[in-house]
Amino acid sequence: MNSGELDYLKSKSKQDFEVLKKWTTSVMTPEEAYENLRSLIGAQMQKMLDNNVKSLLDILYQTDISEAKVKACFSLDKTSREIGLEMADLYLMRLQQKWSTRQQFKTDIEGDW
């Protein structure tokens, strides 16, 4: 994972979940930063599961995560923390796919749309 991708993940997470307001990655490896981000998003999703499911589902819908994948996270033997982390994984994987697609079709030609 490069710094541009990590910056994109952090920026989108701040926008969607209002986390990371004072979070810094300057002393972390990219892998540590990613795991920390996953934990923060998972904790926020867990809170939303308990208090504001509609807002959580809106974010997942706007991020374009498959309803079937979200439903697969729910199981009677899972805690809300485990469900939150699984959904955080889905969220981050989808953002990584978006980042990759944007980089693939990125053009450096000035004035080209």
Backbone as CSV, one residue per row, in Angstrom:
resi,resn,N_x,N_y,N_z,CA_x,CA_y,CA_z,C_x,C_y,C_z
1,MET,0.849,-1.177,0.000,0.000,0.000,0.000,0.892,1.236,0.000
2,ASN,0.616,2.141,-0.923,1.424,3.355,-0.973,0.759,4.476,-0.175
3,SER,1.488,5.570,0.001,0.983,6.658,0.843,-0.229,7.340,0.223
4,GLY,-0.309,7.417,-1.094,-1.460,8.020,-1.752,-2.737,7.243,-1.475
5,GLU,-2.633,5.921,-1.543,-3.785,5.076,-1.269,-4.208,5.198,0.192
6,LEU,-3.245,5.183,1.101,-3.548,5.319,2.522,-4.179,6.676,2.806
7,ASP,-3.670,7.729,2.172,-4.258,9.060,2.340,-5.709,9.083,1.864
8,TYR,-5.980,8.403,0.745,-7.344,8.326,0.228,-8.252,7.603,1.225
9,LEU,-7.783,6.482,1.773,-8.572,5.723,2.747,-8.856,6.560,3.991
10,LYS,-7.845,7.266,4.475,-8.025,8.110,5.657,-9.006,9.237,5.378
11,SER,-8.859,9.881,4.243,-9.716,11.008,3.886,-11.179,10.584,3.774
12,LYS,-11.416,9.489,3.085,-12.784,8.997,2.909,-13.368,8.556,4.250
13,SER,-12.562,7.944,5.103,-13.024,7.512,6.423,-13.380,8.704,7.298
14,LYS,-12.573,9.745,7.226,-12.885,10.960,7.982,-14.232,11.518,7.529
15,GLN,-14.428,11.529,6.228,-15.661,12.061,5.660,-16.870,11.214,6.078
16,ASP,-16.755,9.900,5.981,-17.891,9.018,6.247,-18.167,8.795,7.729
17,PHE,-17.117,8.684,8.527,-17.296,8.290,9.922,-16.843,9.324,10.940
18,GLU,-16.298,10.420,10.474,-15.814,11.469,11.365,-14.845,10.922,12.411
19,VAL,-13.979,10.034,11.953,-12.934,9.508,12.829,-11.606,10.102,12.395
20,LEU,-10.608,9.897,13.160,-9.233,10.273,12.825,-8.971,11.766,12.871
21,LYS,-9.746,12.533,13.597,-9.552,13.979,13.614,-8.146,14.363,14.064
22,LYS,-7.594,13.631,15.010,-6.260,13.944,15.514,-5.298,12.781,15.307
23,TRP,-5.580,11.958,14.335,-4.821,10.748,14.109,-3.653,11.022,13.175
24,THR,-2.478,10.511,13.504,-1.309,10.702,12.658,-0.689,9.354,12.322
25,THR,-0.145,9.267,11.137,0.481,8.020,10.716,1.982,8.193,10.528
26,SER,2.505,9.345,10.911,3.914,9.622,10.634,4.870,8.672,11.353
27,VAL,4.452,8.063,12.445,5.332,7.162,13.187,4.967,5.694,12.963
28,MET,4.043,5.443,12.042,3.596,4.077,11.784,4.023,3.623,10.391
29,THR,4.195,2.320,10.266,4.381,1.763,8.928,3.017,1.792,8.237
30,PRO,2.982,1.699,6.914,1.682,1.666,6.231,0.789,0.528,6.717
31,GLU,1.380,-0.606,7.036,0.602,-1.746,7.517,-0.005,-1.454,8.887
32,GLU,0.774,-0.835,9.774,0.269,-0.466,11.092,-0.839,0.582,10.973
33,ALA,-0.635,1.542,10.093,-1.641,2.588,9.886,-2.938,1.982,9.358
34,TYR,-2.828,1.035,8.434,-4.013,0.384,7.873,-4.761,-0.386,8.966
35,GLU,-4.044,-1.137,9.776,-4.680,-1.904,10.856,-5.333,-0.985,11.875
36,ASN,-4.676,0.132,12.171,-5.245,1.100,13.096,-6.519,1.704,12.504
37,LEU,-6.483,2.041,11.228,-7.653,2.573,10.538,-8.790,1.562,10.556
38,ARG,-8.475,0.305,10.287,-9.477,-0.771,10.312,-10.131,-0.870,11.679
39,SER,-9.332,-0.801,12.725,-9.862,-0.876,14.090,-10.762,0.314,14.415
40,LEU,-10.334,1.510,14.015,-11.139,2.705,14.273,-12.472,2.652,13.536
41,ILE,-12.436,2.246,12.271,-13.667,2.148,11.493,-14.556,1.045,12.063
42,GLY,-13.962,-0.083,12.415,-14.728,-1.178,13.002,-15.422,-0.762,14.288
43,ALA,-14.719,-0.008,15.128,-15.319,0.472,16.383,-16.456,1.441,16.097
44,GLN,-16.271,2.301,15.108,-17.332,3.245,14.756,-18.543,2.508,14.187
45,MET,-18.293,1.493,13.373,-19.393,0.699,12.821,-20.121,-0.054,13.925
46,GLN,-19.388,-0.542,14.903,-20.009,-1.231,16.043,-20.945,-0.279,16.783
47,LYS,-20.490,0.963,17.019,-21.336,1.960,17.670,-22.587,2.226,16.845
48,MET,-22.394,2.336,15.538,-23.533,2.624,14.668,-24.513,1.452,14.630
49,LEU,-24.002,0.232,14.711,-24.883,-0.939,14.767,-25.779,-0.874,16.002
50,ASP,-25.212,-0.401,17.090,-25.955,-0.336,18.344,-26.884,0.871,18.428
51,ASN,-26.546,1.965,17.720,-27.273,3.217,17.911,-27.901,3.838,16.668
52,ASN,-27.338,3.564,15.490,-27.794,4.278,14.303,-27.588,3.423,13.048
53,VAL,-28.315,2.338,12.956,-28.146,1.388,11.854,-28.440,2.036,10.504
54,LYS,-29.437,2.904,10.444,-29.798,3.536,9.171,-28.628,4.316,8.591
55,SER,-27.937,5.100,9.408,-26.787,5.867,8.924,-25.671,4.948,8.443
56,LEU,-25.455,3.863,9.160,-24.446,2.891,8.753,-24.799,2.293,7.395
57,LEU,-26.040,1.885,7.232,-26.462,1.300,5.960,-26.377,2.317,4.822
58,ASP,-26.657,3.574,5.121,-26.515,4.630,4.108,-25.065,4.748,3.634
59,ILE,-24.133,4.714,4.576,-22.711,4.803,4.226,-22.298,3.602,3.388
60,LEU,-22.715,2.415,3.796,-22.360,1.211,3.047,-22.963,1.244,1.642
61,TYR,-24.177,1.746,1.519,-24.832,1.868,0.215,-24.086,2.879,-0.660
62,GLN,-23.751,4.034,-0.098,-23.040,5.063,-0.854,-21.651,4.601,-1.280
63,THR,-21.056,3.734,-0.488,-19.732,3.199,-0.817,-19.841,2.103,-1.866
64,ASP,-21.059,1.649,-2.122,-21.348,0.637,-3.145,-20.858,-0.751,-2.730
65,ILE,-21.206,-1.112,-1.489,-20.881,-2.442,-0.984,-22.104,-3.326,-1.174
66,SER,-21.886,-4.491,-1.696,-22.965,-5.427,-1.993,-23.795,-5.749,-0.754
67,GLU,-25.103,-5.692,-0.912,-26.009,-6.027,0.182,-25.796,-7.466,0.651
68,ALA,-25.529,-8.361,-0.290,-25.298,-9.767,0.060,-24.051,-9.908,0.945
69,LYS,-23.012,-9.133,0.657,-21.790,-9.193,1.472,-22.047,-8.653,2.875
70,VAL,-22.842,-7.595,2.959,-23.167,-7.037,4.275,-23.992,-8.039,5.085
71,LYS,-24.998,-8.635,4.454,-25.832,-9.626,5.141,-25.005,-10.816,5.616
72,ALA,-23.976,-11.183,4.845,-23.130,-12.316,5.212,-22.337,-12.038,6.493
73,CYS,-22.154,-10.785,6.847,-21.426,-10.438,8.074,-22.214,-10.794,9.331
74,PHE,-23.535,-10.813,9.200,-24.381,-11.033,10.370,-24.572,-12.520,10.626
75,SER,-24.338,-12.899,11.859,-24.504,-14.275,12.286,-24.822,-14.249,13.776
76,LEU,-25.585,-15.204,14.213,-25.990,-15.229,15.615,-24.824,-15.410,16.574
77,ASP,-23.772,-16.055,16.122,-22.660,-16.331,17.021,-21.560,-15.271,16.970
78,LYS,-21.797,-14.154,16.275,-20.801,-13.085,16.201,-21.189,-11.942,17.126
79,THR,-20.175,-11.330,17.710,-20.412,-10.137,18.521,-20.532,-8.933,17.595
80,SER,-21.056,-7.834,18.125,-21.156,-6.625,17.301,-19.772,-6.116,16.924
81,ARG,-18.774,-6.369,17.754,-17.396,-5.973,17.417,-16.897,-6.755,16.203
82,GLU,-17.140,-8.056,16.191,-16.722,-8.879,15.051,-17.450,-8.456,13.771
83,ILE,-18.716,-8.170,13.892,-19.487,-7.717,12.730,-18.948,-6.375,12.245
84,GLY,-18.668,-5.471,13.176,-18.110,-4.164,12.819,-16.791,-4.284,12.080
85,LEU,-15.915,-5.176,12.553,-14.616,-5.363,11.889,-14.776,-5.988,10.505
86,GLU,-15.712,-6.922,10.363,-15.951,-7.522,9.048,-16.472,-6.482,8.062
87,MET,-17.372,-5.641,8.536,-17.893,-4.592,7.660,-16.821,-3.548,7.366
88,ALA,-15.931,-3.289,8.321,-14.805,-2.381,8.079,-13.913,-2.946,6.975
89,ASP,-13.706,-4.267,6.998,-12.921,-4.903,5.932,-13.587,-4.712,4.576
90,LEU,-14.907,-4.912,4.519,-15.640,-4.715,3.259,-15.513,-3.273,2.780
91,TYR,-15.662,-2.347,3.705,-15.578,-0.921,3.398,-14.200,-0.564,2.839
92,LEU,-13.161,-0.999,3.539,-11.796,-0.666,3.104,-11.442,-1.355,1.785
93,MET,-11.877,-2.601,1.611,-11.611,-3.292,0.339,-12.275,-2.562,-0.820
94,ARG,-13.509,-2.088,-0.606,-14.215,-1.374,-1.671,-13.528,-0.053,-1.994
95,LEU,-13.061,0.656,-0.962,-12.335,1.899,-1.206,-11.030,1.637,-1.948
96,GLN,-10.357,0.527,-1.622,-9.131,0.179,-2.330,-9.420,-0.122,-3.797
97,GLN,-10.535,-0.779,-4.064,-10.925,-1.044,-5.457,-11.173,0.264,-6.194
98,LYS,-11.845,1.190,-5.552,-12.107,2.489,-6.172,-10.803,3.219,-6.452
99,TRP,-9.886,3.197,-5.482,-8.590,3.851,-5.642,-7.842,3.249,-6.832
100,SER,-7.817,1.934,-6.886,-7.117,1.231,-7.960,-7.703,1.597,-9.322
101,THR,-9.024,1.620,-9.421,-9.679,1.962,-10.683,-9.355,3.391,-11.084
102,ARG,-9.376,4.300,-10.141,-9.051,5.701,-10.438,-7.617,5.843,-10.927
103,GLN,-6.708,5.081,-10.322,-5.316,5.154,-10.746,-5.131,4.552,-12.133
104,GLN,-5.874,3.511,-12.416,-5.782,2.834,-13.703,-6.232,3.752,-14.842
105,PHE,-7.258,4.542,-14.594,-7.809,5.388,-15.643,-7.423,6.847,-15.497
106,LYS,-6.481,7.108,-14.626,-5.996,8.466,-14.413,-5.245,8.925,-15.651
107,THR,-5.475,10.148,-16.027,-4.785,10.687,-17.190,-3.957,11.882,-16.760
108,ASP,-2.784,12.002,-17.309,-1.892,13.107,-16.978,-1.907,14.187,-18.054
109,ILE,-2.784,14.051,-19.014,-2.845,15.005,-20.103,-3.630,16.227,-19.633
110,GLU,-2.971,17.381,-19.615,-3.611,18.590,-19.141,-4.723,19.005,-20.110
111,GLY,-5.863,19.350,-19.554,-6.980,19.799,-20.359,-7.820,18.658,-20.898
112,ASP,-7.378,17.407,-20.714,-8.156,16.257,-21.188,-9.175,15.897,-20.119
113,TRP,-10.362,15.610,-20.510,-11.403,15.260,-19.555,-11.734,13.836,-19.712
